[in-house]
Amino acid sequence: MGKHEGIHYEGAEGGFLKNHLVWMGSNPGCQYGLIAESEAVVNIDDRGFLYGDGLFETIRWKGGIICFTSHMERMRQGLQILGIKLEWTNDDFLLLMQMVARSNNVHDGYIRLSVSRGSGPRGFDIPEVCNPMVVIQAREWNSIGGSGWKIVSSSWRVARPPLSRVKSMSALDKVLAKTEAHAEQAQESIMLDSLGHVAEGTSTNIFMVYGNEIVTPSLEWGGLPGVARKSVMELAQKEGVCVSLRNIPHLECFEADEIFLTNSLHGVIPVRQWDSKEWPEQGEMTEFIRTSYNNWIEKHITF
């Protein structure tokens, strides 16, 4: 599997999709609304563009939105941490995301919801008056299968809480960590926290299996609380599987019987190799969780 495994776009030219529509504006009924992707522009003074001052959510779409409430909860917690006031209801987001996905005839894909603090004077000081900018995109998405991912240990460390709990537009640490994975022909790079505990991947959360127990980082010292992570933990506990959250030293992970990752688009991803350690076959627990999760999400779609 190549370094760009996971997402494949059809009909893309010059970075845009032909006849593709996006929604952008400062309020649900604003003057921009639904426009061609090739015509969508961001103000050069937008703080998301200048400083990464904003956040985003990447949400799975299968004729409806998967785990809509969980994504909204995490987004609103992030907005609160950043101090961005957005007077939108969940129904506002729901209706516009549905409109964008359906206008683009997306059947099995994803929605990217981005929220910037908006435009303002140059400088790090937060303007007294801000009009947050919302951009909603939706695209068809194809996951390239395989027997499992190769992952590598990153030299980059995750941010400390509370910023680590925000799916921030400012993701340079993850961008640079991902280049380390690409250099090793791997699909993901695993980042540690400041104390040397395993925290997360650049776009995934990580789980270790020891016997009949599943262990995942507590995120006490850094790491994003993933929506798929939350769903897998709840699902496993309902199925009677012991799930533990704790700080996990880096080297301890290599003693695991199985390892898998979670991500809202990919779901549950078996790990076949981490650095030089290999797990040649997908384990029984990983297969059980993967199958259970795939069945579970079909019942958690908001239409």
C-alpha positions as CSV (number, residue, x, y, z in Angstrom):
1,M,0.0,0.0,0.0
2,G,1.4,3.4,-0.9
3,K,1.8,6.5,1.2
4,H,-1.4,8.1,0.1
5,E,-3.6,5.1,1.0
6,G,-7.1,5.9,2.2
7,I,-8.6,8.7,0.1
8,H,-9.1,8.8,-3.6
9,Y,-10.8,11.6,-5.5
10,E,-12.6,11.2,-8.8
11,G,-12.5,13.9,-11.4
12,A,-10.2,16.4,-9.6
13,E,-8.5,19.0,-11.7
14,G,-6.3,21.8,-10.3
15,G,-7.3,20.9,-6.7
16,F,-11.0,21.4,-7.4
17,L,-13.8,18.9,-8.3
18,K,-15.8,19.7,-11.4
19,N,-19.3,21.1,-10.7
20,H,-18.6,20.6,-7.0
21,L,-20.5,22.8,-4.5
22,V,-19.5,24.0,-1.0
23,W,-21.3,26.1,1.6
24,M,-19.6,29.1,3.2
25,G,-20.8,32.0,5.3
26,S,-21.1,33.6,8.8
27,N,-24.6,32.6,9.5
28,P,-27.0,29.9,8.2
29,G,-28.8,32.4,5.9
30,C,-25.9,34.5,4.8
31,Q,-25.2,36.0,1.4
32,Y,-22.6,33.4,0.3
33,G,-24.4,30.2,0.8
34,L,-24.0,27.3,-1.7
35,I,-21.4,28.1,-4.3
36,A,-19.1,26.3,-6.8
37,E,-15.9,25.1,-5.1
38,S,-13.8,26.8,-7.7
39,E,-15.4,30.1,-6.7
40,A,-15.0,29.8,-3.0
41,V,-12.6,32.3,-1.5
42,V,-11.3,33.2,1.9
43,N,-10.6,36.7,3.1
44,I,-6.8,37.3,3.3
45,D,-7.3,38.6,6.8
46,D,-9.2,35.5,7.9
47,R,-7.6,34.3,11.2
48,G,-8.0,30.7,10.3
49,F,-5.8,31.4,7.2
50,L,-3.4,33.6,9.0
51,Y,-2.9,31.8,12.3
52,G,-4.9,28.5,12.2
53,D,-7.3,30.2,14.5
54,G,-10.2,27.8,14.2
55,L,-11.2,24.1,14.2
56,F,-12.7,21.5,12.0
57,E,-14.6,18.2,12.1
58,T,-14.3,15.4,9.5
59,I,-17.6,13.4,9.6
60,R,-18.6,10.2,7.8
61,W,-21.6,10.3,5.5
62,K,-23.5,7.3,4.3
63,G,-26.8,8.7,3.1
64,G,-26.9,10.5,6.5
65,I,-24.4,11.7,9.1
66,I,-22.7,9.1,11.3
67,C,-22.3,10.1,15.0
68,F,-23.7,13.6,14.4
69,T,-24.3,14.3,18.1
70,S,-20.8,13.3,19.1
71,H,-19.2,15.4,16.5
72,M,-21.3,18.4,17.5
73,E,-20.4,17.9,21.2
74,R,-16.6,17.8,20.5
75,M,-16.9,20.8,18.1
76,R,-18.7,22.9,20.7
77,Q,-16.3,21.9,23.4
78,G,-13.5,23.1,21.1
79,L,-15.2,26.4,20.3
80,Q,-15.5,27.0,24.1
81,I,-11.8,26.3,24.7
82,L,-10.9,28.7,21.8
83,G,-13.5,31.3,22.9
84,I,-15.2,31.4,19.6
85,K,-18.9,32.3,19.9
86,L,-21.0,30.8,17.2
87,E,-24.8,31.2,17.6
88,W,-25.8,28.3,15.4
89,T,-28.0,25.4,16.5
90,N,-27.2,21.8,15.8
91,D,-30.2,21.8,13.4
92,D,-28.5,24.6,11.5
93,F,-25.5,22.5,10.9
94,L,-27.5,19.4,10.2
95,L,-29.6,20.9,7.5
96,L,-26.7,22.6,5.7
97,M,-24.5,19.5,5.9
98,Q,-27.3,17.4,4.4
99,M,-27.9,20.0,1.7
100,V,-24.2,20.1,0.7
101,A,-23.8,16.3,0.6
102,R,-27.0,15.7,-1.3
103,S,-26.3,18.6,-3.7
104,N,-23.1,16.9,-4.6
105,N,-24.7,13.4,-4.9
106,V,-22.5,12.0,-2.2
107,H,-23.6,8.5,-1.3
108,D,-20.7,7.1,0.7
109,G,-18.2,9.8,1.7
110,Y,-17.3,12.5,4.2
111,I,-18.2,16.0,5.3
112,R,-15.6,18.5,6.3
113,L,-16.9,21.2,8.6
114,S,-14.5,24.1,9.2
115,V,-15.0,27.0,11.6
116,S,-12.6,30.0,11.6
117,R,-12.8,32.9,14.1
118,G,-13.2,35.1,11.1
119,S,-11.5,38.2,9.8
120,G,-9.8,40.9,11.9
121,P,-6.8,43.2,12.2
122,R,-3.4,41.6,12.0
123,G,-1.8,40.5,15.3
124,F,-2.5,37.7,17.8
125,D,-4.9,39.8,19.9
126,I,-8.4,38.5,19.5
127,P,-10.7,41.2,17.9
128,E,-13.5,42.5,20.1
129,V,-16.0,41.8,17.4
130,C,-15.7,38.6,15.3
131,N,-17.9,37.0,12.7
132,P,-16.9,33.3,12.5
133,M,-16.6,31.9,9.1
134,V,-18.1,28.4,8.4
135,V,-17.2,26.2,5.4
136,I,-18.9,22.9,4.7
137,Q,-17.6,20.5,2.1
138,A,-18.7,17.0,1.1
139,R,-17.0,14.5,-1.1
140,E,-17.3,10.9,-2.1
141,W,-14.6,8.8,-0.4
142,N,-13.2,5.4,-1.1
143,S,-11.2,3.5,1.5
144,I,-8.5,1.3,0.0
145,G,-8.5,-2.0,1.9
146,G,-5.7,-4.2,3.0
147,S,-4.5,-6.6,5.7
148,G,-3.5,-3.7,8.0
149,W,-1.5,-0.6,8.4
150,K,2.2,0.0,9.0
151,I,2.8,2.7,11.6
152,V,6.0,4.4,12.8
153,S,7.0,6.2,16.0
154,S,7.1,9.9,15.5
155,S,9.7,12.3,16.9
156,W,7.0,14.9,17.3
157,R,5.1,15.3,20.6
158,V,1.4,16.2,21.0
159,A,0.2,19.5,22.4
160,R,-0.8,19.7,26.1
161,P,-4.4,20.0,27.3
162,P,-6.6,21.8,26.8
163,L,-5.5,22.6,23.3
164,S,-4.9,19.0,22.5
165,R,-8.7,18.5,22.9
166,V,-9.3,20.8,20.0
167,K,-9.3,19.5,16.4
168,S,-7.4,22.6,15.4
169,M,-6.8,24.1,12.0
170,S,-3.3,24.6,13.3
171,A,-2.0,21.1,12.7
172,L,1.6,21.5,11.7
173,D,2.8,19.0,14.3
174,K,0.6,16.4,12.6
175,V,1.6,17.5,9.1
176,L,5.3,17.0,10.0
177,A,4.7,13.8,11.9
178,K,2.9,12.4,8.8
179,T,6.0,13.1,6.7
180,E,7.9,10.7,8.9
181,A,5.4,8.0,8.1
182,H,5.6,8.7,4.4
183,A,9.4,8.4,4.6
184,E,9.1,4.9,5.9
185,Q,6.3,3.9,3.4
186,A,3.9,3.7,6.4
187,Q,0.3,4.8,6.7
188,E,0.4,6.5,10.1
189,S,2.8,8.1,12.6
190,I,2.3,7.6,16.3
191,M,3.0,10.6,18.6
192,L,3.9,10.6,22.3
193,D,3.1,13.1,25.0
194,S,5.6,15.2,26.8
195,L,6.2,12.5,29.3
196,G,6.9,9.8,26.8
197,H,3.5,8.0,26.9
198,V,1.8,7.0,23.7
199,A,-0.9,9.5,22.8
200,E,-2.3,9.2,19.3
201,G,-1.7,9.1,15.6
202,T,-1.8,12.1,13.3
203,S,-5.5,11.3,12.5
204,T,-6.2,8.2,14.6
205,N,-6.5,7.0,18.2
206,I,-4.7,3.8,19.2
207,F,-5.7,0.7,21.1
208,M,-3.6,-2.1,22.5
209,V,-5.0,-5.6,23.2
210,Y,-3.5,-7.6,26.1
211,G,-5.3,-11.0,26.3
212,N,-9.0,-10.1,26.8
213,E,-8.4,-6.5,27.8
214,I,-8.3,-3.4,25.5
215,V,-6.1,-0.5,26.6
216,T,-6.1,3.0,25.2
217,P,-4.2,6.1,26.3
218,S,-6.0,8.2,28.9
219,L,-5.1,11.4,27.0
220,E,-4.4,13.0,30.4
221,W,-1.2,14.6,29.0
222,G,-2.3,15.2,25.4
223,G,-4.2,13.7,22.5
224,L,-7.6,14.3,20.7
225,P,-10.7,12.5,22.1
226,G,-11.7,10.9,18.8
227,V,-15.4,10.3,18.0
228,A,-14.6,6.7,16.7
229,R,-12.5,6.1,19.9
230,K,-15.5,7.0,22.1
231,S,-17.8,4.8,20.1
232,V,-15.5,1.8,20.2
233,M,-15.0,2.1,24.0
234,E,-18.7,2.3,24.6
235,L,-19.4,-0.6,22.2
236,A,-16.7,-2.8,23.6
237,Q,-18.0,-2.3,27.2
238,K,-21.5,-3.1,26.1
239,E,-20.2,-6.3,24.6
240,G,-18.5,-7.2,28.0
241,V,-15.0,-6.4,26.9
242,C,-12.7,-4.9,29.6
243,V,-11.6,-1.4,28.5
244,S,-8.9,0.4,30.4
245,L,-7.7,4.0,30.0
246,R,-4.2,4.8,31.4
247,N,-0.8,6.3,30.6
248,I,1.0,3.7,28.4
249,P,4.9,3.9,28.1
250,H,6.0,3.7,24.5
251,L,8.0,0.4,24.8
252,E,5.1,-1.4,26.6
253,C,3.0,-1.1,23.4
254,F,5.3,-3.5,21.6
255,E,4.3,-6.3,24.0
256,A,0.7,-6.1,23.0
257,D,-1.0,-9.1,21.4
258,E,-2.8,-6.9,18.9
259,I,-3.0,-3.2,18.0
260,F,-5.6,-1.3,16.2
261,L,-6.4,2.3,15.3
262,T,-9.7,4.1,15.1
263,N,-10.7,7.0,12.8
264,S,-14.2,8.4,11.9
265,L,-13.6,7.6,8.2
266,H,-11.7,4.4,8.3
267,G,-13.4,2.9,11.3
268,V,-11.3,0.2,13.0
269,I,-7.9,-0.3,11.4
270,P,-5.7,-3.3,12.2
271,V,-2.0,-2.7,12.7
272,R,0.4,-5.1,11.0
273,Q,3.7,-3.4,11.8
274,W,5.0,-0.8,14.2
275,D,8.6,0.2,13.5
276,S,10.3,-3.2,13.3
277,K,7.7,-5.2,15.3
278,E,5.2,-7.1,13.2
279,W,1.8,-8.6,13.9
280,P,1.4,-10.7,10.7
281,E,-2.2,-11.7,11.2
282,Q,-5.3,-9.7,12.3
283,G,-6.2,-10.7,15.8
284,E,-9.5,-12.1,17.0
285,M,-10.3,-9.1,19.2
286,T,-9.5,-6.6,16.5
287,E,-11.8,-8.5,14.1
288,F,-14.5,-8.7,16.7
289,I,-14.4,-5.0,17.4
290,R,-14.1,-4.1,13.7
291,T,-17.2,-6.2,12.8
292,S,-19.2,-4.9,15.7
293,Y,-18.3,-1.3,15.0
294,N,-19.2,-1.6,11.3
295,N,-22.6,-3.0,12.3
296,W,-23.0,-0.4,15.0
297,I,-22.5,2.7,12.8
298,E,-25.4,1.5,10.5
299,K,-27.7,2.1,13.4
300,H,-26.3,5.6,14.3
301,I,-26.9,7.5,11.1
302,T,-28.8,10.8,11.3
303,F,-30.9,11.3,8.2
